Amino acid sequence: MRYFIDIAYKGSNFAGWQKQKNAHTIQAEIEEKLCWFFKDDIEIVGSGRTDAGVHALQQIAHFNTDTEIIPDFFLYRLNKMLPESIIIKNIYEVDTKAHARFDAIKRSYQYHINRKKNPFSKQLALYYPDKIDSIKMQEATKILLEYNDFQAFSKVHTDVDNYLCQIEEANWEILEDKLVFHISANRFLRGMVRAIVGTLLSVGKNKITLEDFRNIIISKNRQNAGKSIAADGLYLSEVLYDSKKIQK
């Protein structure tokens, strides 16, 4: 049997999602507890990686087991064992061929920026008191929707066949003391969202123009884009699937 689990986590004290030697990761933490619960070797596959310090409001992962699961009991036991920074919100059986990564049709991210100092959001949002033109930043997000090659915002030397992403949504939510960047696409490149936000802030500070922003995308050159912004404010916020494809 194959199950999907719906996970949320605060990534501040982890070296990212993916299991790796000599590092504390979300995947390794969950696998350890699953192995204990099932008294068997369990490996999970996530919908995608999140880097060190990045959070998730929703991360989806799948695993296989021959044991029939009672959802309420499973959630109670696993969440009791997991650290406070990780919670499994839901579990449901899916088709045995359903894949948490390859069957995802849309992923969404948020980036949170505090305009005023807030001690209660440390490691959860970027404190950015500099004067910025949020209206111009909003205009720049519309340019993203005109393109589908985002090599300029990708980490270099990544193992990918192409840099094509279909962005469906990109906009800034402008609140009184806070900005939240929302972006949704069929896939994301490594470091893509943090590089986009860093470049949008350069637009907001009038370091580059809207035309410069467009030319950065066209150039397909990471060196032309802005600095990758801190991980603190980044959240994987939603992962969507075609229910007909994954349902049991």
Secondary structure in CASP SS format (residue, H / E / C, confidence):
PFRMAT SS
TARGET T0000
AUTHOR 0000-0000-0000
METHOD secondary structure of the structure
MODEL  1
M C 1.00
R E 1.00
Y E 1.00
F E 1.00
I E 1.00
D E 1.00
I E 1.00
A E 1.00
Y E 1.00
K C 1.00
G C 1.00
S C 1.00
N C 1.00
F C 1.00
A C 1.00
G C 1.00
W C 1.00
Q C 1.00
K C 1.00
Q C 1.00
K C 1.00
N C 1.00
A C 1.00
H C 1.00
T C 1.00
I H 1.00
Q H 1.00
A H 1.00
E H 1.00
I H 1.00
E H 1.00
E H 1.00
K H 1.00
L H 1.00
C H 1.00
W H 1.00
F H 1.00
F H 1.00
K C 1.00
D C 1.00
D C 1.00
I C 1.00
E C 1.00
I C 1.00
V E 1.00
G E 1.00
S C 1.00
G C 1.00
R C 1.00
T C 1.00
D C 1.00
A C 1.00
G C 1.00
V C 1.00
H E 1.00
A E 1.00
L E 1.00
Q E 1.00
Q E 1.00
I E 1.00
A E 1.00
H E 1.00
F E 1.00
N E 1.00
T C 1.00
D C 1.00
T C 1.00
E C 1.00
I C 1.00
I C 1.00
P H 1.00
D H 1.00
F H 1.00
F H 1.00
L H 1.00
Y H 1.00
R H 1.00
L H 1.00
N H 1.00
K H 1.00
M H 1.00
L C 1.00
P C 1.00
E C 1.00
S C 1.00
I E 1.00
I E 1.00
I E 1.00
K E 1.00
N E 1.00
I E 1.00
Y E 1.00
E E 1.00
V E 1.00
D C 1.00
T C 1.00
K C 1.00
A C 1.00
H C 1.00
A C 1.00
R C 1.00
F C 1.00
D C 1.00
A E 1.00
I E 1.00
K E 1.00
R E 1.00
S E 1.00
Y E 1.00
Q E 1.00
Y E 1.00
H E 1.00
I E 1.00
N E 1.00
R C 1.00
K C 1.00
K C 1.00
N C 1.00
P H 1.00
F H 1.00
S H 1.00
K C 1.00
Q C 1.00
L C 1.00
A C 1.00
L E 1.00
Y E 1.00
Y C 1.00
P C 1.00
D C 1.00
K C 1.00
I C 1.00
D C 1.00
S H 1.00
I H 1.00
K H 1.00
M H 1.00
Q H 1.00
E H 1.00
A H 1.00
T H 1.00
K H 1.00
I H 1.00
L H 1.00
L C 1.00
E C 1.00
Y C 1.00
N C 1.00
D E 1.00
F C 1.00
Q H 1.00
A H 1.00
F H 1.00
S C 1.00
K C 1.00
V C 1.00
H C 1.00
T C 1.00
D C 1.00
V C 1.00
D C 1.00
N C 1.00
Y C 1.00
L E 1.00
C C 1.00
Q C 1.00
I E 1.00
E E 1.00
E E 1.00
A E 1.00
N E 1.00
W E 1.00
E E 1.00
I E 1.00
L C 1.00
E C 1.00
D C 1.00
K E 1.00
L E 1.00
V E 1.00
F E 1.00
H E 1.00
I E 1.00
S E 1.00
A E 1.00
N C 1.00
R C 1.00
F C 1.00
L C 1.00
R C 1.00
G C 1.00
M H 1.00
V H 1.00
R H 1.00
A H 1.00
I H 1.00
V H 1.00
G H 1.00
T H 1.00
L H 1.00
L H 1.00
S H 1.00
V H 1.00
G H 1.00
K C 1.00
N C 1.00
K C 1.00
I C 1.00
T C 1.00
L H 1.00
E H 1.00
D H 1.00
F H 1.00
R H 1.00
N H 1.00
I H 1.00
I H 1.00
I H 1.00
S H 1.00
K C 1.00
N C 1.00
R H 1.00
Q H 1.00
N H 1.00
A C 1.00
G C 1.00
K C 1.00
S C 1.00
I C 1.00
A C 1.00
A H 1.00
D H 1.00
G H 1.00
L E 1.00
Y E 1.00
L E 1.00
S E 1.00
E E 1.00
V E 1.00
L E 1.00
Y E 1.00
D C 1.00
S H 1.00
K H 1.00
K H 1.00
I H 1.00
Q E 1.00
K C 1.00
END
